[in-house]
Amino acid sequence: MAIEARMPIMLHVVERNELSEAWQMNTRISARLQCACCERSSAQLSSNPSTHTYPIHQTPSPIDTMVLRTDIHVQDAHKDSNNDSYADKLDTEVLIVGAGFGGIYLMHKLRQLGFKCKIYEAGKELGGIWHWNCYPGARVDTQIPIYEYSLPEVWKDWTWSERYPGFAELRRYFEHVDKVLDVKKDVAFDTRVVGAQFDKPSAKWIVETEDGRQATSRYLLLATGFAAKRHFPDWMGMDKFKGEIHHSSFWPDAGIDVSGKRVAVVGTGSTGVQIAQETGKTAGSVTVFQRTPNLALPMQQKEITQEEQEERKAKYPEIYKDRMKTFAGFQYDFLQRNTFDDSPEEREAFYEKLFTNGGFEFWLANYKDLLYVKEANTQAYNFWAKKTRARISDSRKRDILAPSTPPHAFGTKRPSLEQNYYEMLDRPENDVVDIKKTPITEVTETGIKTEDGQHREFDVIALATGFDSVTGGMKNMGLKNVDGVSLSELWKSGTWSYLGMSCAGFPNMFFLYGAQGPTAFSNGPSCVECQGDWIVDAMKKLKDEDIKYVDATREAEEEWRRKVTELSDKTLFPGTSSWYMGANVPGKPREQLNYAGGIPLYEKECREALDNGFQGFVTA
């Protein structure tokens, strides 16, 4: 099939002096594809890629296979001559990487203190994950107003249309944020960082971009989020498929018309659930390839009027204050009672109430021993299974989607929120394939083959295969410590940080919503504001006390890693293979990647380090 002109050519991903990981993957899976600008094959280009100039957007040659984009790729930023953020040699006090919730919050707060800040953003717009996510059904699974900034200047003139906004409305929210905070004047878009190292003589970070620009800054702040590096399965034949095939995070912005088409959805995380639900409305058939059941919870979506929100805004300051007092930064928290403190009848009524309320209440407002005691957890699973199995009439599908026996402890893999996922898959034209029993072995020109020899034909394949979560983004941006050792090498056998915001050997560098912070166990904006406020206060303290250099100690890293592991080991999380534990990427060390003590305890520990004169840091 010919590729539509709107599709970018994304084969050509080159680091400055060596083939990047993304290039190598593209070469493996796309060896038969041609470069539209010179008609050389991928295999020819891979032998000497540095001699070739690669276009960002081209009308591809009519070839018989679909280009599968595997990485963020920028070769020539669409520079704004009126914005000095695109300077070939940029010098700034603070360089922030990422223009999502975290990067924007840091810039706003630091500007208020007089810091000169710039943002490098690989995408073309603000919004972070909501710039990239435009797959069918993409929406946030935290309800408003919890999933937004607590900044009064932002929320006072903004209202939403529904409890759980979709990607289009979230993009409009970031447009509103820009109008209020004037963010873009200090952002360089289409700018991907491929190298960064602290230079001791100048006491500055030297940062390189993929298109050859260079920036120097006193501080480097990383706000790349926990889902910055996409994960792709290593199947044979992905270069052969003649239909449309895309990773969910690289879905074409113009969308794909799936009307009457045969759709395959590989993966059952929140993305897979959302794609399956949405495409199921018009597709001829939807087949979900499931490795592990998603123990999805009812979203209970509903429209919300402007009047309802305006009436509630008087309570917003208290709502935002209260969300920081809960374990996960939501509007609710675990019940301060254990599962077996209640009678079976009381327990059933309590579970029913949580289910009816919808959202994550059944996960994060349940009994306090849910994630700690196996027997208590099983009670919650049994209720979930009873409610869910009753919605599925096909017995084979029922046992795959909602087995009677728990596949893992409930809540130790992130539940998704669904609207009609189970009813949709129960329809006769749709199917679910258990790829734990019959793994995918090959992608062919027309479909997907599994280990049992069965071949299923499709027109569209959606890869909801997730990310190298929490650590992948930082490991993939060329960061090096003061001795020239890459972070990817330092974290090869495990993750070390201090407070989930700094790393030994990386002076004047902080990060948020990443490794060993509350990250995946929290509401994103809550985590961002918790860590962002700490980073801003730390930088103010450095400025006020004329401290030029701050670096975490190796001993502090070891102690923080011990705390993260100890907190996790008290829970049921280590007993489940999940991306929380790094288990979704082959070869990745199995370890707890998130702080499992909750936001209040986390904030207390971080504040103590700051209030005790940068305890755990070396300063100069």
HELIX and SHEET records of a PDB file:
HELIX    1   1 GLU A   21  ILE A   29  1                                   9    
HELIX    2   2 SER A   42  SER A   47  1                                   6    
HELIX    3   3 PRO A   49  THR A   51  5                                   3    
HELIX    4   4 ASP A   84  TYR A   86  5                                   3    
HELIX    5   5 PHE A  101  GLN A  112  1                                  12    
HELIX    6   6 ILE A  129  TRP A  132  1                                   4    
HELIX    7   7 PRO A  152  TRP A  155  1                                   4    
HELIX    8   8 PHE A  167  LEU A  181  1                                  15    
HELIX    9   9 LYS A  184  ASP A  186  5                                   3    
HELIX   10  10 SER A  248  PHE A  250  5                                   3    
HELIX   11  11 SER A  270  THR A  279  1                                  10    
HELIX   12  12 GLN A  306  ARG A  312  1                                   7    
HELIX   13  13 LYS A  313  LYS A  315  5                                   3    
HELIX   14  14 TYR A  316  ARG A  323  1                                   8    
HELIX   15  15 THR A  339  ASP A  341  5                                   3    
HELIX   16  16 PRO A  344  ASN A  357  1                                  14    
HELIX   17  17 GLU A  361  LEU A  364  1                                   4    
HELIX   18  18 LYS A  374  ARG A  389  1                                  16    
HELIX   19  19 SER A  395  LEU A  401  1                                   7    
HELIX   20  20 TYR A  421  ASP A  426  1                                   6    
HELIX   21  21 GLY A  472  LYS A  475  1                                   4    
HELIX   22  22 LEU A  487  LEU A  490  1                                   4    
HELIX   23  23 THR A  519  PHE A  521  5                                   3    
HELIX   24  24 GLY A  524  ASP A  544  1                                  21    
HELIX   25  25 ARG A  554  ASP A  569  1                                  16    
HELIX   26  26 PHE A  573  GLY A  575  5                                   3    
HELIX   27  27 TRP A  579  MET A  581  5                                   3    
HELIX   28  28 ILE A  599  ASP A  611  1                                  13    
SHEET    1   A 7 VAL A 187  ALA A 188  0                                        
SHEET    2   A 7 CYS A 117  TYR A 120  1                                        
SHEET    3   A 7 LYS A  89  VAL A  97  1                                        
SHEET    4   A 7 GLN A 214  LEU A 222  1                                        
SHEET    5   A 7 LYS A 204  THR A 209 -1                                        
SHEET    6   A 7 VAL A 193  ASP A 199 -1                                        
SHEET    7   A 7 LEU A 479  LYS A 480  1                                        
SHEET    1   B 5 VAL A 187  ALA A 188  0                                        
SHEET    2   B 5 CYS A 117  TYR A 120  1                                        
SHEET    3   B 5 LYS A  89  VAL A  97  1                                        
SHEET    4   B 5 GLN A 214  LEU A 222  1                                        
SHEET    5   B 5 MET A 509  PHE A 511  1                                        
SHEET    1   C 5 GLU A 244  HIS A 247  0                                        
SHEET    2   C 5 VAL A 460  LEU A 463  1                                        
SHEET    3   C 5 ARG A 262  VAL A 266  1                                        
SHEET    4   C 5 SER A 285  GLN A 290  1                                        
SHEET    5   C 5 ASP A 431  ASP A 434  1                                        
SHEET    1   D 2 LEU A 297  PRO A 298  0                                        
SHEET    2   D 2 LEU A 417  GLU A 418  1                                        
SHEET    1   E 3 ILE A 440  VAL A 443  0                                        
SHEET    2   E 3 GLY A 447  THR A 450 -1                                        
SHEET    3   E 3 HIS A 455  GLU A 457 -1                                        
SHEET    1   F 2 VAL A 550  ALA A 552  0                                        
SHEET    2   F 2 PHE A 617  THR A 619 -1                                        
END                                                                             
